Amino acid sequence: MKTIKDSVHDHIRIDGVAHALLDTPELQRLRNIRQLGTVSLVYPSANHTRFEHSLGVYHLACEALEHLGVEGRQAERVHAAALLHDVGHGPFSHNLESITHRRTGRYHDDVHELLVEGDVGAVLREHDLEPAAVADLVAGEGRFGQLVSGELDVDRMDYLVRDAHHTGVPYGTIDHGRLVRELTFADGELVLDEGNVQSAESLLVARALMNPTVYSHSVARISKAMLRRATERLLESPAADIDAATLQRMDDHDLIVAFRSCEATDEFSRRLDQRDLFKRAVWAEIDDVPGGIIEADHETIREFEREIADAAGVDPERVILDVPGRPSMTESTTRVMVNGDVRRLGEQSPLVEALRAAQYSQWRLGVYSPPELRDRVGRAAVAVLGLDIDGGLVSEVRDGLDATLDQFVE
C-alpha cells in the first residue's frame, strides 16, 4: 500500500490494482497535462494536473464504494476506472478535444484501445480484470459506470473542489463528503438519498458559479481559441509531420515544443509563451446572434472568419471566431429521492430555472484579434455575422468599458 499526501483530500491510500497502475507510463503522462489548460494565464496558481485529479477521483470512488458496500472484483474494476478515467486526454485537457475528435472520431473517454495495450493492459490482466470492462466504466456504462461518469460522478465532485482550491476562488466549494455518503441505488440508477435536495443543488450552484469565473473567463476563452488555432496549423503543416492520433498521446510540454519548432505556429507560440494575447473585438449576447450561427459547423465558422478578415482587410490568421454551444445544464438531471420517489433535480428545485436564466445571460459569442486590429475586425464582424446589436450594448468591447454601438461602429 502507498499513502500520498494530497492538497485537497489530505492522505490518499492506494493499494491493489490502483497501486500497480500508479507508475505506468500512461498514468504518469498525466503529470504533464494541466487540469485547466490555459486558465493559469488568468489564475497563476492553477497549475494542478490531471494526475493529481485522478488520484482524487480514485479516493472519492473508494469512499463511495465503501459506503455502498461494494467489494471484491467489482470494486477493483471501479478503482481502476476511477484512476484511469483521464488517460485518454490529450495535451491541455479538454481545450483541443474538438480538434482531435474531428480527425479521429474519439473523445477522451473512449479508451478501449488504450487500456488493452501497453503497461496498463498488462497490469489489468495481471489482476484478472478485463480491460474492456474497465473501459466501459470509464465511458459511464453500466450500474457502476454512473459513479465514474454520470450526473453524480466522483469526477465532478473532485474537479470542482480542486479547481476552486488551486484558482483561489470560493465558488467550487461543495460538501463532497456528504455527497459521497448519501449516494444510493434506486432501480439501478445512482441517486442521492432522501433529504439531499440541497446537496444536489450545491453541485449545480458550484458549477454555475465556476463556469463564468474560471472555465469560461474571457482570457481563458481567448487563450484556448488561440491554442486551438495553433494546433490546427500544426496538424496542417507538412513540416511538423504530426497527426491527430499522435497529438492525443502528447503532453503539454510536447505540444509546446512542437509549436516552437514549427514555422507555421511561430507567432501563436510566441504570443502564448509571452501572454501577448488577442483581444475581444466583439463580445455579443446570445439574443444578438442570428439563428444558425450557434449551430454552425467548424468549416462554416472558418468561412465566417475568412469573410470577416476580407471585410476588415486583414490576414485571416488575425481573426478568430469563438462560438460556444447553446447553454446546457446536465447537472439538472441529477436524481434525488423525495418522499420515496426518484425525481430529477430540475423537477424538484426552483433554483434550476434561475440558474438556467443566469447561464443564458452569461453566454457570449467572441471575435478576437490583435489589439491594434480589433476596431476594424469588430466592425467587419458585426456586418458579416449580422449581429443585432444596433442601439444595444456590446459588453466590454474595449477593456473595462461598456461600449454602445455608435462608439463601436462608425
VOKOLDO-317600 format. One line per 3 residues: their letters; for each residue x, y, z of C-alpha. Coordinates in steps of 0.25 Angstrom, whole numbers, plus 5000, padded with zeros to 4 digits. Each point is the difference from the previous one (the first is absolute). Last residue first. Example, Ala and Ser with C-alpha at 12.3 -4.5 7.8 and 13.67 -1.06 7.14 Angstrom:
sa = 5055/4996/5029; 4994/4986/5002
This chain:
evf = 4924/5217/4850; 4999/4988/5008; 5005/4998/5015
qdl = 4997/5013/5006; 4986/5001/4993; 4998/4985/5004
tad = 5001/5004/5015; 5012/4996/5007; 5000/4994/5014
lgd = 5014/5003/5005; 5011/4993/5008; 5008/4995/4988
rve = 4993/5004/4987; 4989/4991/4995; 4997/4998/5014
svl = 4985/4998/4999; 4994/5003/4986; 4989/5008/5004
ggd = 4987/5003/4992; 4996/5010/4989; 5003/4991/4989
idl = 5005/4987/5006; 4993/4990/4990; 5013/4993/4995
glv = 4999/4998/4985; 5012/4991/5000; 5007/5007/4989
ava = 4996/5014/5005; 5003/4999/5014; 5013/4992/4997
arg = 5005/5011/4991; 4998/5011/5010; 5007/4991/5011
vrd = 5012/4997/4990; 5003/5015/4998; 4999/5003/5014
rle = 5008/4988/5004; 5012/5002/4992; 5010/5006/5009
pps = 4996/4991/5011; 5003/4987/4992; 4986/4993/4997
yvg = 4989/4993/5007; 4985/4998/4997; 4992/4995/5011
lrw = 4986/4995/5002; 4995/5001/5014; 4991/4992/5009
qsy = 4999/5006/5014; 4985/5004/4999; 4997/4985/4996
qaa = 5008/4995/5012; 4992/5009/5009; 4987/4996/4994
rla = 5004/4985/5002; 5004/5004/5015; 4986/5006/5003
evl = 4993/4988/4993; 5008/4990/5009; 4999/5007/5013
psq = 4985/4996/5001; 5004/4986/5003; 4992/4988/4998
egl = 4998/4998/4985; 5014/5004/4996; 5005/4991/5011
rrv = 4994/4988/4994; 4992/4992/5009; 5001/4986/5006
dgn = 4988/4998/5009; 5000/4996/5015; 4996/5014/5005
vmv = 5011/5006/4992; 5012/4992/4995; 5009/5008/4991
rtt = 5004/4998/4985; 5010/5009/4993; 4993/5005/4987
set = 5003/5015/5004; 5015/4996/4999; 4999/5000/4985
msp = 4998/5015/5000; 5001/5005/4985; 5003/5013/4994
rgp = 5001/4999/4985; 5014/4997/4994; 5011/5010/5001
vdl = 5003/5008/4988; 5015/5006/4999; 5003/5007/4987
ivr = 5015/5002/4999; 5006/5011/4991; 5015/5003/4998
epd = 5002/4987/4992; 4991/5005/4990; 5010/5012/4996
vga = 4993/5013/5001; 4991/5009/4990; 4989/5001/5010
ada = 4990/4994/4990; 5010/4989/4996; 5002/4997/5014
ier = 4986/4999/5004; 4997/4991/4987; 5012/4991/5004
efe = 4995/4998/5014; 4986/4997/4995; 5006/4989/4991
rit = 5007/4995/5013; 4987/4999/5007; 4993/4993/4989
ehd = 5011/4990/4999; 4999/4997/5015; 4985/4998/5000
aei = 4990/5011/5002; 4989/4997/5011; 5003/5014/5007
igg = 5000/5007/4987; 4987/4994/4995; 4991/5010/5007
pvd = 5005/5014/5000; 5008/5005/5012; 4995/5012/5009
die = 4992/4991/5009; 5012/4992/5004; 5008/5012/5005
awv = 5012/5005/4991; 5014/5002/5004; 5006/5006/4988
ark = 5015/5005/4997; 5005/4993/5013; 5015/5000/5001
fld = 5011/4990/4995; 5010/4996/5009; 5014/5004/5003
rqd = 5001/4990/5012; 5015/4999/4997; 5000/4985/4997
lrr = 4986/5001/4994; 5004/5011/4990; 5013/4994/4997
sfe = 4994/4986/4996; 4989/5007/4992; 5011/5007/4992
dta = 5008/4988/4998; 4989/4991/4996; 5003/4998/4985
ecs = 5015/5001/5003; 4999/4987/5008; 5010/4998/5011
rfa = 4994/5009/5011; 4986/4993/4998; 5006/4986/5001
vil = 5007/5004/5012; 4987/5005/5006; 4993/4987/4996
dhd = 5010/4991/5006; 4999/5008/5013; 4985/4999/5001
dmr = 5000/4985/4998; 5000/4992/4987; 4991/4988/4999
qlt = 4988/5007/4993; 5010/5007/4991; 5005/4987/4994
aad = 4985/4996/4996; 4998/5014/4995; 5012/5000/4990
ida = 5013/5006/5001; 5010/5002/4989; 5004/5014/5004
aps = 5006/5004/4986; 4987/4995/4993; 4992/5011/5008
ell = 4985/4997/5002; 5001/4994/5014; 5009/5012/5004
ret = 4990/5010/4994; 4989/4993/5008; 5007/5000/5013
arr = 5004/5015/4999; 4985/5003/4997; 4996/4992/5012
lma = 5010/5006/5009; 4995/5014/4996; 4986/4996/5003
ksi = 5004/4995/5014; 5007/5013/5002; 4988/5008/4997
rav = 4991/4991/5008; 5009/5001/5012; 5001/5015/4999
shs = 4985/5001/4999; 4997/4991/5012; 4993/4988/4995
yvt = 5006/4989/5010; 5003/5010/5011; 4990/5010/5004
pnm = 4990/4998/4990; 4999/4985/5002; 5004/4999/5015
lar = 4987/5007/5004; 4991/4990/4992; 5008/4988/5004
avl = 4999/5004/5015; 4985/5003/4999; 4997/4986/4994
lse = 5009/4992/5010; 4994/5008/5011; 4986/4997/4995
asq = 5002/4985/5001; 5004/5002/5015; 4988/5009/5002
vng = 4991/4989/4994; 5006/4990/5010; 4989/4996/5009
edl = 4998/4986/4995; 5012/4993/4993; 5007/5006/4988
vle = 4999/4991/4988; 5007/4990/4992; 4990/4993/4991
gda = 4999/4985/5000; 4985/5000/5005; 5005/5009/5012
ftl = 5015/5000/5003; 5006/5008/5011; 5009/5012/5002
erv = 4999/5008/5013; 5014/4997/5006; 5006/5005/4987
lrg = 4992/5013/5000; 5003/5002/5015; 5015/4999/4998
hdi = 4999/5009/4987; 4994/5011/5008; 5003/5010/4989
tgy = 5009/5012/4998; 5001/5004/4985; 4997/5015/5002
pvg = 5011/5004/5010; 5010/5004/4989; 5015/4997/5004
thh = 5003/4994/4986; 5006/4988/5006; 4989/4997/5011
adr = 4989/5004/4990; 5005/4990/4990; 5002/4989/5010
vly = 4986/5001/5006; 4993/5001/4987; 5009/4989/4994
dmr = 4998/4990/5011; 4985/5000/5001; 4999/5000/4984
dvd = 5009/4987/4999; 4992/4994/5012; 4988/4998/4991
leg = 4986/5005/5003; 4995/5004/4986; 5009/4989/4994
svl = 5014/4995/4997; 5007/4992/5011; 4988/4997/5009
qgf = 4991/4999/4989; 5009/4989/4994; 4996/4992/5013
rge = 4987/4996/4994; 5004/4998/4986; 5007/5010/4990
gav = 5007/5013/5004; 5011/5000/4990; 5010/4997/5010
lda = 4991/4988/5005; 5001/4994/4986; 5015/5002/5000
vaa = 5001/4991/5012; 4991/4989/4994; 5009/5001/4987
pel = 5013/4999/5008; 4995/4987/5007; 5005/4999/5014
dhe = 5007/4987/5005; 5010/5009/5008; 5011/4996/4990
rlv = 4991/5004/4989; 4998/5014/5005; 5015/5001/5001
agv = 5003/4996/4986; 4990/5009/4994; 5005/5012/5008
dge = 5015/4996/4996; 4997/5001/4985; 4987/4997/4992
vll = 4986/4996/5004; 4997/5012/5008; 5004/5009/4989
ehv = 4991/4993/4990; 4988/5001/5009; 5002/5014/5004
ddh = 4989/5008/4994; 4999/5010/5012; 5009/5010/4993
yrg = 4991/5001/4988; 5002/4992/4987; 4996/5003/4986
trr = 5015/5001/4996; 5000/5013/4992; 4988/5008/5005
hti = 5002/4994/5014; 5015/5005/5000; 4995/5015/4997
sel = 4988/5000/5010; 5009/4994/5011; 5010/5011/4999
nhs = 4997/5008/5012; 4994/4988/5008; 5014/4996/5006
fpg = 5011/5009/4996; 5007/4989/4993; 4992/4988/4997
hgv = 4991/4993/5010; 4998/4985/4998; 5006/4997/5014
dhl = 4989/5008/5007; 4992/4988/5006; 5012/4992/5004
laa = 4999/5002/5015; 4985/4999/5000; 5000/4988/4990
ahv = 5010/4992/5009; 4992/5002/5013; 4987/4997/4992
rea = 5006/4987/4996; 5006/4997/5013; 4986/5002/5007
qrg = 4994/4990/4990; 5011/4990/5003; 4998/5000/5015
evg = 4991/5010/5008; 4988/5009/4999; 4994/5004/5013
lhe = 4994/5013/4994; 5007/5008/5011; 5013/4993/4997
lae = 4998/5002/4985; 4998/5015/5002; 5012/5002/5008
cal = 5009/4992/4990; 4994/5008/4989; 5003/5013/5007
hyv = 5015/4996/5001; 5000/4995/4986; 4995/5014/4995
gls = 5010/5007/5009; 5012/4992/4994; 4995/5003/4986
hef = 5000/5015/5004; 5014/4999/5004; 5004/4994/4986
rth = 4991/5009/4992; 5009/5011/5005; 5000/5012/5009
nas = 5005/5013/4994; 4989/5010/5004; 5009/5009/5009
pyv = 5002/5010/4989; 4984/5003/4999; 4998/5006/4987
lsv = 5011/4995/4991; 4999/4988/5009; 4987/4997/4993
tgl = 5007/4995/4988; 4998/4985/5002; 4992/4998/5013
qri = 5004/4987/5004; 5014/5002/4995; 5006/4988/4993
nrl = 5015/4996/5004; 4996/4992/5012; 4990/4993/4991
rql = 5012/4992/4993; 5002/4993/5013; 4987/4992/4997
ept = 5003/4995/4986; 5015/4998/5005; 4995/4990/5011
dll = 5005/5004/5013; 4986/5001/5007; 4994/4988/4993
aha = 5005/4990/5011; 4995/5008/5011; 4987/5001/4994
vgd = 4999/4985/4998; 5001/4998/5015; 5004/5012/5008
iri = 4999/5015/5001; 4998/5008/5013; 4997/5014/4998
hdh = 5005/5010/5011; 4995/5014/5000; 4987/5001/4990
vsd = 5003/5013/4994; 5016/5003/5000; 5002/4985/4999
kit = 5011/4992/5008; 5001/4986/4994; 5000/4987/5008
km = 5005/4987/4993; 4995/4986/5003
